[in-house]
Amino acid sequence: MFRQKIRHQLKGKSEAVRQAQRRNAEESFERLLQQEAENQKKWTKQMEDIVEEQKRIIAAKDKIIQEREMRIRELEVQPEKTRTLQNIDGWRRRKCFLDHGSDPLNSHDSGNGGLRKNAESDQMIQWVVCESDTIIVTVTNHLRNGEGTSIHWHGFHARNEQYMDGVSMLTQCPIPVAGNSFTYKINASPPGTHWWHAHTGMQRSDGIYGALTVRQSRTVEYNNDTYDYDLPEHKMLLSDWLDRPVLDKFIAHHHSNGNNKPEAFLINGKGKRQGFLDPVSNKTIYTEREVFTVENGSRYRFRLVSNAITNCPLKISIDSHNMTVIASDGSPFEPFETEILVIYGGERFDIVLNANQNVENYWIRAKGLADCIKVHEMAILRYKGAPNEQPDEEETWDRQGLTMNPWNEEMSELNIPYFFMNSTEPNDVTLERADYTYYFGMDFNKVNNSHFYDPMYYPLSVVPRSHHLYSPQLNGVSFSLPSVPPLSQYDDVVASGTDLCTPEDVEKLNCSQKHCECTHVIHVEIGKVMEFVIIDEGVIFDASHPMHLHGHSFRVVDQRKLGKMTSVKEVQEMDLAGTTVLKASLATAMYIRQ
């Protein structure tokens, strides 16, 4: 009995305990549900706040990107207060423009330093500034192909600001895509006709380029008495035109059925290539050509810039007019009157046109040579008062006569090379001595470049001649970019294992039968005078090779055609024999073409 009673009491207590535990569990679960609901509300509020913050950040970033996109179209010019030679101030800047026949406050030149956009082409941007102005340009990369970019100020020396020179993998890393920006701040020096262009990959060839003029007061300018007006609308930006992005054309030429010839030519972004049917008039119409306006009785300075993409020398002439050439690549020389001027990729020439003919329209002719032999384009020289129509003369006429800077021709009475000009700048130490002399043979050896060919499976020897890809070389070696910019990270260049080579290293290589490449480096001492003897050996091609040296000017002391082909050894023997006569006085500066 006693045990049964105890079991009954325990059973009752257990039931009570279980009910209490159940109630506690239910209450705990209810509290957890309430807590979870409250946490869900808090999390939802936090997510809503985060989304709103992200929207605010995106909106702010879009605004910044839009502002940066606008700034790429702007040029901020700030007077250099520390320079006293020419009293750099607002009036000096305006006088710089007024001296050349234009006013920075009128329609020709805006008050921000002369930024002008060609009305017919969004890509054609030219800037007109004054010597010693500070140029500030922010470049934002919105390229859709994933490439980085950079902008080079072609002709500027970038003294003490080498990081602004804009050469990808040499002076800076490329500006990354996705709206990343880089701000260039560079001094406008030296004065002259210059230009800007992308210095990454093939972007210059696809249209990232424009004109850039640095003026100086005519009171200190050489040849200031040769012209009356120097107007920004008389800039002539020349370029061959391809029917597809240049990388596509490059691949099609070397690995398919394409070619390496341009389809047309442009002058300031304009040109007549093919006709279009006007559905209203049922007539064939063409895109407009560029028109340059002059007034009878005045002399005008024209500034020519070549953005040639292919091997494309251009033969420039103006019907019924001669040209007086006064400068090249920003360097003035004694005026030289010629009927024809040949300009190569990267070159700039300043010419003076004397508007002394009848009030009519005249063709300005740009005829291609070399790989552009089948391409030509025209612009119109229109006298004020002449009818708004094309000249009557045939478009296919090819003017002959006195030619300055001829392509692949020996010097003669009618063919005058560039080095024949006499510089107006005084002689300096470069004409007195050379501390070091380097010979560079330029050619295209027929070797299997491993970037394009495989000696076993796809050798150059089995590719049709019309599709050969010959790699350019200096002394048999092709240049390869370092892995990081040496200007800012030279130790990293060495640490990364980049193959650096000097001229002494190159002499030890045998690259006539195999492809050699390296980062070719010449170590020099500050203050020393370097002599470069550049030889176009002409074994594969008798092409033109414009040579451009960043950060420096240089004198052209000799230039000649020795034959259809030559060699470094032959030129060295001529020098040892004393048969080479260098120009010892007033040698022209800045640019050489061999």
C-alpha positions as CSV (number, residue, x, y, z in Angstrom):
1,M,0.0,0.0,0.0
2,F,2.7,2.4,1.0
3,R,4.6,1.8,-2.3
4,Q,1.5,2.3,-4.4
5,K,0.8,5.6,-2.6
6,I,4.3,6.8,-3.2
7,R,4.0,5.9,-6.9
8,H,0.7,7.7,-7.2
9,Q,2.1,10.8,-5.6
10,L,5.2,10.7,-7.9
11,K,3.0,10.2,-11.0
12,G,1.0,13.3,-10.0
13,K,4.1,15.4,-9.5
14,S,5.6,14.2,-12.8
15,E,2.5,15.2,-14.7
16,A,2.6,18.6,-13.0
17,V,6.2,19.0,-13.9
18,R,5.7,18.0,-17.5
19,Q,2.8,20.5,-17.8
20,A,5.0,23.3,-16.3
21,Q,7.9,22.4,-18.6
22,R,5.5,22.4,-21.6
23,R,4.2,25.8,-20.6
24,N,7.8,27.1,-20.2
25,A,8.8,25.7,-23.5
26,E,5.8,27.2,-25.3
27,E,6.5,30.6,-23.6
28,S,10.2,30.4,-24.6
29,F,9.3,29.5,-28.2
30,E,6.8,32.4,-28.3
31,R,9.5,34.7,-27.0
32,L,11.9,33.4,-29.6
33,L,9.4,34.0,-32.3
34,Q,8.8,37.5,-31.1
35,Q,12.6,38.1,-30.9
36,E,13.0,36.6,-34.4
37,A,10.3,38.9,-35.7
38,E,11.9,41.9,-34.1
39,N,15.4,40.9,-35.5
40,Q,13.8,40.4,-38.9
41,K,12.4,44.0,-38.8
42,K,15.8,45.3,-37.7
43,W,17.6,43.4,-40.4
44,T,15.1,44.5,-43.0
45,K,15.6,48.1,-41.9
46,Q,19.3,47.7,-42.0
47,M,19.2,46.3,-45.5
48,E,16.9,49.1,-46.6
49,D,19.4,51.6,-45.1
50,I,22.3,49.8,-46.9
51,V,20.4,49.8,-50.2
52,E,19.7,53.5,-49.8
53,E,23.4,54.2,-49.0
54,Q,24.5,52.2,-52.0
55,K,22.1,54.2,-54.2
56,R,23.5,57.4,-52.8
57,I,27.1,56.2,-53.4
58,I,26.2,55.1,-56.9
59,A,24.5,58.4,-57.6
60,A,27.5,60.3,-56.2
61,K,29.9,58.2,-58.3
62,D,27.9,58.7,-61.4
63,K,28.0,62.4,-60.8
64,I,31.8,62.3,-60.3
65,I,32.1,60.2,-63.6
66,Q,30.0,62.7,-65.5
67,E,32.0,65.6,-64.1
68,R,35.2,63.8,-65.1
69,E,33.8,63.0,-68.6
70,M,33.2,66.7,-68.9
71,R,36.7,67.6,-67.7
72,I,38.3,65.5,-70.4
73,R,36.7,68.1,-72.8
74,E,38.1,71.0,-70.7
75,L,41.5,72.6,-70.5
76,E,42.4,74.5,-67.4
77,V,45.2,76.9,-67.9
78,Q,46.9,78.6,-64.9
79,P,49.5,81.3,-65.3
80,E,52.9,80.4,-64.0
81,K,53.5,83.1,-61.4
82,T,57.2,82.4,-60.8
83,R,58.3,83.1,-64.4
84,T,59.3,86.7,-65.0
85,L,60.9,86.6,-68.4
86,Q,57.7,87.4,-70.3
87,N,55.5,88.7,-67.4
88,I,53.2,85.7,-67.4
89,D,49.9,87.1,-66.5
90,G,46.4,87.4,-67.9
91,W,47.3,90.2,-70.3
92,R,50.4,88.4,-71.4
93,R,48.2,85.4,-72.3
94,R,45.7,87.5,-74.2
95,K,48.6,89.3,-76.0
96,C,50.0,85.9,-76.9
97,F,46.8,85.3,-78.9
98,L,46.3,88.8,-80.2
99,D,49.8,88.8,-81.6
100,H,48.8,85.9,-83.8
101,G,45.6,87.5,-85.1
102,S,43.1,86.0,-82.8
103,D,41.5,86.8,-79.4
104,P,41.0,84.2,-76.7
105,L,37.7,85.9,-75.8
106,N,36.2,85.6,-79.3
107,S,34.7,82.6,-81.1
108,H,38.1,81.3,-82.2
109,D,39.6,80.8,-78.8
110,S,37.8,80.3,-75.5
111,G,38.9,81.9,-72.3
112,N,40.0,78.6,-70.9
113,G,43.1,78.6,-73.0
114,G,41.8,78.0,-76.5
115,L,40.0,74.6,-76.4
116,R,38.2,74.1,-79.6
117,K,36.2,71.1,-80.9
118,N,35.8,70.6,-84.6
119,A,32.1,71.0,-85.2
120,E,32.0,68.2,-87.7
121,S,33.8,65.5,-85.6
122,D,33.6,65.0,-81.9
123,Q,37.1,63.3,-82.0
124,M,38.9,66.3,-83.4
125,I,39.9,68.3,-80.4
126,Q,42.6,71.0,-80.6
127,W,44.0,73.0,-77.8
128,V,45.7,76.4,-78.2
129,V,47.7,77.6,-75.3
130,C,50.6,79.9,-74.6
131,E,54.2,79.1,-73.7
132,S,54.7,78.3,-69.9
133,D,51.0,77.9,-69.3
134,T,50.2,74.9,-67.0
135,I,47.9,72.4,-68.7
136,I,45.7,70.3,-66.5
137,V,43.7,67.5,-68.1
138,T,41.9,64.6,-66.3
139,V,41.5,61.5,-68.5
140,T,38.8,59.0,-67.6
141,N,39.0,55.5,-69.1
142,H,35.6,54.3,-70.4
143,L,37.0,52.0,-73.1
144,R,34.8,48.9,-73.5
145,N,37.6,46.5,-74.6
146,G,39.2,46.3,-71.2
147,E,42.4,48.1,-72.2
148,G,44.2,50.6,-70.0
149,T,45.2,53.9,-71.6
150,S,47.5,56.9,-71.3
151,I,47.9,60.2,-73.1
152,H,51.3,61.5,-74.4
153,W,51.9,65.2,-75.1
154,H,53.9,64.7,-78.3
155,G,56.6,67.4,-78.6
156,F,56.6,68.5,-74.9
157,H,59.8,67.9,-73.0
158,A,58.2,67.3,-69.6
159,R,61.3,68.6,-67.9
160,N,61.1,67.9,-64.1
161,E,57.7,66.4,-64.6
162,Q,58.6,63.2,-66.4
163,Y,55.8,61.3,-64.8
164,M,53.4,63.4,-66.9
165,D,54.8,62.2,-70.2
166,G,52.1,59.6,-70.6
167,V,53.9,56.5,-71.9
168,S,52.3,53.3,-70.6
169,M,54.8,51.0,-68.9
170,L,57.6,53.5,-69.1
171,T,56.5,56.6,-67.2
172,Q,53.3,55.3,-65.7
173,C,51.0,52.4,-65.4
174,P,48.0,52.5,-67.8
175,I,44.9,54.1,-66.5
176,P,42.6,51.2,-65.7
177,V,39.1,50.8,-67.2
178,A,35.7,51.1,-65.4
179,G,35.8,54.9,-65.1
180,N,39.3,55.2,-63.4
181,S,41.0,58.6,-63.9
182,F,44.4,60.1,-64.0
183,T,45.1,63.9,-64.0
184,Y,48.0,65.2,-66.1
185,K,49.5,68.5,-65.1
186,I,52.2,69.6,-67.5
187,N,54.0,72.8,-68.5
188,A,53.4,74.0,-72.1
189,S,56.9,73.9,-73.4
190,P,58.6,74.2,-75.8
191,P,56.5,76.5,-78.1
192,G,55.4,75.2,-81.5
193,T,53.1,72.9,-83.3
194,H,52.5,69.7,-81.2
195,W,49.8,67.1,-80.7
196,W,48.4,64.7,-78.1
197,H,47.6,61.0,-78.5
198,A,47.1,57.8,-76.7
199,H,50.3,56.0,-76.0
200,T,48.9,52.5,-75.2
201,G,48.4,49.7,-77.7
202,M,46.9,50.8,-81.0
203,Q,44.5,53.4,-79.6
204,R,46.1,56.3,-81.4
205,S,45.3,54.5,-84.7
206,D,41.6,54.2,-83.6
207,G,41.2,57.9,-83.1
208,I,42.4,59.0,-79.7
209,Y,44.5,62.0,-80.8
210,G,44.2,65.7,-81.3
211,A,46.1,68.9,-82.0
212,L,48.0,71.0,-79.5
213,T,49.6,74.4,-80.3
214,V,51.8,76.3,-77.9
215,R,52.1,79.9,-78.9
216,Q,54.6,82.5,-77.8
217,S,54.7,86.2,-78.1
218,R,55.7,87.3,-81.6
219,T,58.2,89.7,-80.0
220,V,60.4,86.7,-79.2
221,E,59.3,84.3,-82.0
222,Y,61.5,83.4,-84.9
223,N,60.1,84.0,-88.4
224,N,57.4,86.3,-86.9
225,D,57.7,88.6,-89.9
226,T,56.8,85.9,-92.5
227,Y,53.0,85.8,-91.8
228,D,50.2,88.1,-90.8
229,Y,47.8,85.6,-89.1
230,D,48.1,82.4,-87.1
231,L,44.5,81.3,-86.7
232,P,43.5,78.1,-84.8
233,E,41.2,77.1,-87.7
234,H,44.2,76.8,-89.9
235,K,45.4,73.7,-88.1
236,M,45.6,70.7,-90.5
237,L,45.4,67.3,-88.8
238,L,46.1,64.5,-91.3
239,S,45.4,60.8,-90.9
240,D,44.8,57.7,-93.0
241,W,41.5,56.0,-92.2
242,L,40.8,52.3,-91.8
243,D,37.4,50.6,-92.3
244,R,37.7,48.6,-89.0
245,P,39.5,48.8,-85.7
246,V,43.2,48.6,-86.4
247,L,43.7,45.4,-84.3
248,D,41.0,43.6,-86.4
249,K,42.7,44.9,-89.6
250,F,46.1,43.7,-88.3
251,I,44.8,40.2,-87.6
252,A,43.0,40.0,-90.9
253,H,46.1,41.0,-92.8
254,H,48.4,38.5,-91.2
255,H,46.1,35.6,-90.5
256,S,43.2,35.9,-93.0
257,N,42.4,37.7,-96.3
258,G,42.9,41.3,-95.2
259,N,45.5,43.9,-96.1
260,N,47.5,46.6,-94.5
261,K,46.4,49.5,-96.7
262,P,44.1,52.3,-95.6
263,E,40.7,52.8,-97.3
264,A,40.7,56.6,-97.2
265,F,42.3,59.7,-95.8
266,L,41.0,62.4,-93.5
267,I,41.8,66.1,-93.1
268,N,40.6,67.4,-89.8
269,G,38.3,64.3,-89.6
270,K,36.7,65.0,-93.0
271,G,36.9,63.5,-96.4
272,K,35.1,62.2,-99.4
273,R,35.3,58.5,-99.8
274,Q,32.1,57.2,-101.5
275,G,28.8,58.5,-102.6
276,F,25.4,58.2,-100.9
277,L,22.0,58.4,-102.5
278,D,19.9,61.3,-101.3
279,P,16.3,59.9,-101.3
280,V,14.9,63.4,-101.6
281,S,16.8,64.6,-104.6
282,N,17.7,61.2,-105.9
283,K,21.3,62.5,-106.4
284,T,24.6,61.1,-105.2
285,I,26.0,63.1,-102.3
286,Y,29.3,63.0,-100.4
287,T,30.5,63.8,-96.9
288,E,32.0,67.3,-96.6
289,R,35.6,68.2,-97.1
290,E,37.4,70.6,-94.9
291,V,37.4,74.3,-96.0
292,F,40.1,76.8,-95.0
293,T,39.2,80.5,-95.6
294,V,41.7,83.2,-96.4
295,E,41.5,86.8,-97.5
296,N,43.3,88.2,-100.6
297,G,46.4,90.1,-99.7
298,S,47.3,88.5,-96.4
299,R,49.8,85.8,-95.3
300,Y,48.6,82.9,-93.2
301,R,50.4,80.4,-91.0
302,F,49.1,76.8,-91.3
303,R,50.1,74.1,-88.8
304,L,50.3,70.5,-90.2
305,V,50.3,67.4,-88.0
306,S,50.4,63.8,-89.4
307,N,48.8,61.0,-87.4
308,A,49.7,58.5,-90.1
309,I,48.7,55.0,-89.0
310,T,50.2,52.8,-91.8
311,N,53.4,53.4,-93.7
312,C,51.9,56.6,-95.2
313,P,54.0,59.5,-96.2
314,L,51.8,62.3,-97.6
315,K,52.6,64.6,-100.4
316,I,51.1,68.1,-99.7
317,S,50.5,70.8,-102.3
318,I,48.2,73.7,-102.9
319,D,47.0,74.5,-106.4
320,S,48.4,77.8,-107.8
321,H,50.3,78.5,-104.6
322,N,53.7,77.7,-103.2
323,M,54.3,77.1,-99.5
324,T,57.0,78.7,-97.3
325,V,58.1,76.2,-94.6
326,I,59.3,77.9,-91.4
327,A,59.4,75.2,-88.7
328,S,59.2,71.5,-88.1
329,D,58.3,69.7,-84.8
330,G,58.3,73.0,-83.0
331,S,61.8,74.0,-84.1
332,P,62.1,77.0,-86.4
333,F,64.5,77.3,-89.4
334,E,65.2,79.7,-92.1
335,P,62.1,80.1,-94.4
336,F,62.2,77.7,-97.4
337,E,59.8,78.1,-100.3
338,T,58.6,74.9,-102.0
339,E,55.9,73.6,-104.3
340,I,55.5,70.3,-102.4
341,L,56.0,69.1,-98.9
342,V,56.2,65.5,-97.8
343,I,55.1,64.8,-94.2
344,Y,55.5,61.5,-92.3
345,G,53.7,60.0,-89.3
346,G,54.3,62.0,-86.1
347,E,55.9,65.0,-88.0
348,R,54.6,68.5,-87.8
349,F,55.4,71.4,-90.2
350,D,54.5,75.0,-90.1
351,I,53.9,76.6,-93.5
352,V,53.0,80.2,-94.6
353,L,50.6,80.6,-97.5
354,N,50.6,84.0,-99.3
355,A,47.0,84.6,-100.4
356,N,48.0,86.5,-103.5
357,Q,45.9,84.7,-106.2
358,N,42.5,85.5,-107.7
359,V,39.5,85.3,-105.4
360,E,38.5,81.7,-106.2
361,N,38.5,78.2,-104.7
362,Y,41.7,76.1,-104.8
363,W,42.4,72.4,-104.0
364,I,44.7,71.5,-101.1
365,R,46.0,68.1,-102.1
366,A,47.2,65.3,-99.8
367,K,48.4,62.4,-102.0
368,G,49.5,59.2,-100.3
369,L,52.9,57.5,-101.0
370,A,54.3,54.1,-100.1
371,D,51.4,52.0,-98.6
372,C,49.0,54.9,-99.2
373,I,49.8,55.2,-102.9
374,K,46.2,54.5,-103.9
375,V,44.7,57.0,-101.4
376,H,44.3,60.7,-101.7
377,E,42.2,63.4,-100.1
378,M,41.5,67.1,-100.7
379,A,40.6,70.2,-98.8
380,I,39.4,73.5,-100.2
381,L,41.3,76.8,-99.9
382,R,38.6,79.4,-100.2
383,Y,39.2,83.1,-100.6
384,K,36.7,85.4,-99.0
385,G,34.2,86.4,-101.6
386,A,34.6,83.1,-103.6
387,P,31.4,81.1,-104.4
388,N,30.6,78.2,-102.0
389,E,31.6,75.5,-104.4
390,Q,34.4,73.1,-105.2
391,P,37.3,74.1,-107.5
392,D,37.1,73.2,-111.1
393,E,40.4,71.4,-111.4
394,E,40.6,67.6,-111.7
395,E,40.9,65.8,-108.4
396,T,43.4,63.2,-109.7
397,W,46.0,65.7,-110.9
398,D,49.4,65.0,-109.3
399,R,51.6,68.1,-109.0
400,Q,55.3,67.8,-109.7
401,G,58.1,70.2,-108.8
402,L,60.4,71.3,-106.0
403,T,59.9,68.9,-103.0
404,M,61.0,69.3,-99.5
405,N,61.5,66.2,-97.3
406,P,61.0,63.7,-100.2
407,W,60.2,60.1,-99.6
408,N,63.0,57.6,-100.6
409,E,64.7,59.9,-103.1
410,E,68.3,61.0,-103.4
411,M,69.0,64.7,-102.9
412,S,68.8,66.7,-106.1
413,E,67.8,70.2,-107.3
414,L,64.1,69.2,-107.0
415,N,64.4,66.9,-103.9
416,I,65.6,68.7,-100.8
417,P,66.0,66.7,-97.6
418,Y,65.1,68.1,-94.2
419,F,68.6,68.4,-92.9
420,F,69.4,70.9,-95.7
421,M,67.4,73.5,-93.7
422,N,69.3,76.0,-91.5
423,S,68.1,76.3,-88.0
424,T,67.4,79.8,-86.6
425,E,68.4,78.6,-83.2
426,P,72.0,79.3,-82.2
427,N,74.7,76.6,-82.3
428,D,75.3,74.7,-79.1
429,V,77.5,72.0,-77.6
430,T,75.9,69.2,-79.6
431,L,77.6,70.5,-82.8
432,E,81.0,70.7,-81.1
433,R,81.5,67.1,-79.8
434,A,80.0,63.7,-79.2
435,D,80.9,61.9,-76.0
436,Y,79.2,58.7,-77.1
437,T,78.3,57.3,-80.6
438,Y,75.8,54.5,-81.1
439,Y,74.9,52.9,-84.4
440,F,71.4,51.4,-84.9
441,G,70.5,49.3,-87.9
442,M,66.8,49.2,-88.5
443,D,65.3,46.3,-90.4
444,F,62.8,43.4,-90.5
445,N,64.7,40.2,-90.3
446,K,62.7,37.2,-91.6
447,V,62.5,35.2,-88.3
448,N,59.8,33.3,-86.4
449,N,58.5,35.7,-83.8
450,S,57.0,33.4,-81.2
451,H,54.2,35.8,-80.5
452,F,52.8,35.1,-84.0
453,Y,54.5,32.0,-85.3
454,D,55.5,28.5,-84.2
455,P,58.6,27.1,-85.9
456,M,57.1,23.6,-85.9
457,Y,53.4,24.0,-86.5
458,Y,53.0,27.5,-88.0
459,P,56.3,28.8,-89.3
460,L,56.7,32.0,-91.2
461,S,58.1,30.1,-94.2
462,V,54.7,28.5,-95.0
463,V,52.8,31.8,-94.9
464,P,52.1,33.5,-98.2
465,R,54.4,36.5,-98.8
466,S,51.5,39.0,-98.8
467,H,50.7,37.9,-95.2
468,H,54.1,37.9,-93.7
469,L,54.5,39.6,-90.3
470,Y,58.0,40.9,-90.1
471,S,58.9,42.1,-86.6
472,P,60.9,45.5,-86.6
473,Q,64.3,45.4,-85.0
474,L,67.1,47.6,-83.9
475,N,70.4,45.8,-84.4
476,G,68.5,42.6,-84.8
477,V,66.6,42.9,-81.5
478,S,62.8,43.7,-81.0
479,F,61.8,45.8,-78.1
480,S,59.7,44.4,-75.3
481,L,58.0,46.6,-72.7
482,P,59.1,46.0,-69.0
483,S,56.6,44.5,-66.6
484,V,56.4,47.7,-64.5
485,P,57.3,51.4,-65.3
486,P,61.0,51.8,-64.8
487,L,60.7,55.6,-64.2
488,S,58.9,55.0,-60.9
489,Q,59.8,51.3,-60.1
490,Y,63.2,50.6,-61.6
491,D,64.1,48.2,-58.8
492,D,60.9,46.2,-59.4
493,V,61.8,46.0,-63.1
494,V,65.1,44.2,-62.2
495,A,63.4,42.1,-59.4
496,S,60.7,40.9,-61.8
497,G,63.3,39.4,-64.1
498,T,62.6,41.7,-67.0
499,D,65.3,41.0,-69.7
500,L,67.2,44.3,-69.8
501,C,69.9,44.6,-72.5
502,T,72.4,47.2,-73.4
503,P,74.0,47.9,-76.8
504,E,77.0,45.9,-75.6
505,D,74.7,42.9,-74.7
506,V,73.1,43.1,-78.2
507,E,76.5,42.9,-79.9
508,K,76.9,39.4,-78.4
509,L,73.7,38.1,-79.8
510,N,73.2,36.3,-83.1
511,C,69.7,37.3,-84.1
512,S,69.9,36.9,-87.9
513,Q,68.2,33.5,-87.8
514,K,66.1,33.6,-84.6
515,H,63.8,36.1,-82.9
516,C,65.4,38.2,-80.2
517,E,63.7,40.6,-77.9
518,C,64.5,42.5,-74.8
519,T,64.0,45.8,-73.0
520,H,66.7,47.8,-74.8
521,V,68.4,50.3,-72.5
522,I,71.1,52.8,-73.0
523,H,72.7,54.2,-69.8
524,V,74.0,57.8,-70.2
525,E,75.5,60.4,-68.0
526,I,73.7,63.8,-67.5
527,G,75.4,66.5,-69.5
528,K,77.0,64.2,-72.1
529,V,76.4,64.6,-75.8
530,M,75.1,61.5,-77.6
531,E,75.5,60.8,-81.3
532,F,73.0,58.3,-82.9
533,V,73.7,57.0,-86.4
534,I,70.4,55.4,-87.5
535,I,70.6,53.3,-90.6
536,D,67.6,52.0,-92.5
537,E,69.3,48.9,-94.0
538,G,66.4,48.3,-96.4
539,V,66.9,44.5,-96.8
540,I,63.2,43.7,-96.5
541,F,61.5,47.0,-97.0
542,D,62.5,50.5,-98.2
543,A,60.0,52.0,-95.8
544,S,60.0,55.3,-93.9
545,H,60.9,55.2,-90.2
546,P,60.0,58.4,-88.3
547,M,62.1,58.7,-85.2
548,H,60.9,60.6,-82.1
549,L,62.9,61.2,-78.9
550,H,60.9,62.0,-75.7
551,G,62.1,64.7,-73.4
552,H,64.8,66.1,-75.7
553,S,65.5,68.0,-78.9
554,F,68.3,66.9,-81.2
555,R,70.2,68.1,-84.2
556,V,70.0,66.4,-87.6
557,V,73.6,66.6,-88.9
558,D,73.5,64.3,-91.9
559,Q,70.9,62.5,-94.0
560,R,71.4,60.7,-97.3
561,K,70.3,57.7,-99.4
562,L,73.2,55.3,-100.0
563,G,71.4,52.9,-102.2
564,K,68.5,50.4,-102.2
565,M,70.1,48.8,-99.2
566,T,73.0,49.2,-96.9
567,S,74.4,48.0,-93.5
568,V,75.7,49.3,-90.2
569,K,79.1,48.0,-91.1
570,E,79.2,49.9,-94.4
571,V,78.3,53.2,-92.6
572,Q,80.9,52.6,-89.9
573,E,83.5,52.0,-92.6
574,M,82.5,55.3,-94.2
575,D,82.9,57.1,-90.9
576,L,86.3,55.6,-90.3
577,A,87.4,56.6,-93.8
578,G,86.3,60.1,-93.2
579,T,83.8,60.2,-96.1
580,T,80.9,61.3,-94.0
581,V,80.7,65.1,-93.7
582,L,78.5,66.3,-90.8
583,K,76.7,69.6,-90.8
584,A,78.8,71.6,-88.3
585,S,76.6,74.7,-88.1
586,L,72.9,75.6,-87.8
587,A,71.8,71.9,-88.1
588,T,68.0,71.5,-87.9
589,A,66.6,70.3,-84.6
590,M,64.2,67.8,-83.1
591,Y,63.3,65.1,-85.7
592,I,65.0,62.7,-88.0
593,R,63.6,60.3,-90.6
594,Q,65.8,57.6,-92.1
